[in-house]
Amino acid sequence: MTTNTYTLVIGDKNISSWSLRPWLALKVCGIPFAEERIRLRQPDSKAKILRHVPSGKVPALKTSTGVVWESLAVLDYLAERHSEHRLWPQDEEARAVARSISAEMHAGFATLRNAMSMDLLNLLPAPPASAALEADIGRIAAIWKDTRARFGQGGPFLFGAFSNADAMYAPVATRFRTYGVDLARFGDDGTGAAYAAAILALPAVAEWTEGAKAETRQRAGA
Ligand SMILES: N[C@@H](CCC(=O)N[C@@H](CS)C(=O)NCC(=O)O)C(=O)O
């Protein structure tokens, strides 16, 4: 199978958390792809995205046969097409939990996503505390702690080796850094903090971050 015919349509690397998810999975697995970057929050952003994908949202993966959209569907597609990378854990129970927490991320945490929107390159003050925000952060701390304890023996990620679940939660690690979230306040015994550090230490995250810096420099005309 030819795999270098993928084009991943993404938004700005500083702010597009949904774009980071499949980009990271592709990079960590070493699957070749081209990038099509669309600047978000511009008058013509929507029209430009719609040229590639009918949902009008990024990310979208253009393949040799069509287009796949919605971050979680793209990750599922990659897991299926590149099964050798085991983007979903092999163990049935672990795989069920990985799918569950990934779906929970995809469908939920709206308060956290709104109050702590991704701003990769910046360090910002924590937003005003609210019960809903505390509940979202607490739930993520619990997911990370439980998953690492139950399935994480084989490596530093949620299920040991890198999986689609890590791709889904990676932008949360950057948000916690941006907004200075101390997970210890949310019942973390250090497991969640170590997990977030492992995500941030991924060479692919460094590469994405360099891309975000390059985009910022380019826009500043430097
Ligand atoms: N549920 C979608 C969310 C995608 C999404 O909201 N993408 C944002 C950028 S991070 C977007 O395309 N915004 C452009 C717009 O809505 O016009 C997914 O999982 O891919």
The ligand as an SDF file (V2000), in Angstrom:
LIG
                    3D

 20 19  0  0  0  0  0  0  0  0999 V2000
  -15.0560   17.7410   16.2740 N   0  0  0  0  0  0  0  0  0  0  0  0
  -14.0780   18.2540   15.3400 C   0  0  0  0  0  0  0  0  0  0  0  0
  -13.6730   19.6530   15.7780 C   0  0  0  0  0  0  0  0  0  0  0  0
  -12.8720   20.3520   14.7150 C   0  0  0  0  0  0  0  0  0  0  0  0
  -12.7620   21.8470   14.9600 C   0  0  0  0  0  0  0  0  0  0  0  0
  -13.5460   22.4660   15.7060 O   0  0  0  0  0  0  0  0  0  0  0  0
  -11.8040   22.4570   14.2690 N   0  0  0  0  0  0  0  0  0  0  0  0
  -11.6130   23.8940   14.3300 C   0  0  0  0  0  0  0  0  0  0  0  0
  -10.1320   24.2370   14.4540 C   0  0  0  0  0  0  0  0  0  0  0  0
   -9.3580   23.5540   15.8700 S   0  0  0  0  0  0  0  0  0  0  0  0
  -12.0760   24.5000   13.0190 C   0  0  0  0  0  0  0  0  0  0  0  0
  -11.9850   23.8880   11.9840 O   0  0  0  0  0  0  0  0  0  0  0  0
  -12.5350   25.7310   13.0640 N   0  0  0  0  0  0  0  0  0  0  0  0
  -12.8670   26.4570   11.8810 C   0  0  0  0  0  0  0  0  0  0  0  0
  -14.3030   26.8550   11.8070 C   0  0  0  0  0  0  0  0  0  0  0  0
  -15.1000   26.3650   12.6070 O   0  0  0  0  0  0  0  0  0  0  0  0
  -14.6020   27.6760   10.9290 O   0  0  0  0  0  0  0  0  0  0  0  0
  -12.8910   17.2810   15.2500 C   0  0  0  0  0  0  0  0  0  0  0  0
  -12.7610   16.4430   16.1540 O   0  0  0  0  0  0  0  0  0  0  0  0
  -12.1270   17.3050   14.2720 O   0  0  0  0  0  0  0  0  0  0  0  0
  1  2  1  0
  2  3  1  0
  2 18  1  0
  3  4  1  0
  4  5  1  0
  5  6  2  0
  5  7  1  0
  7  8  1  0
  8  9  1  0
  8 11  1  0
  9 10  1  0
 11 12  2  0
 11 13  1  0
 13 14  1  0
 14 15  1  0
 15 16  2  0
 15 17  1  0
 18 19  2  0
 18 20  1  0
M  END
$$$$
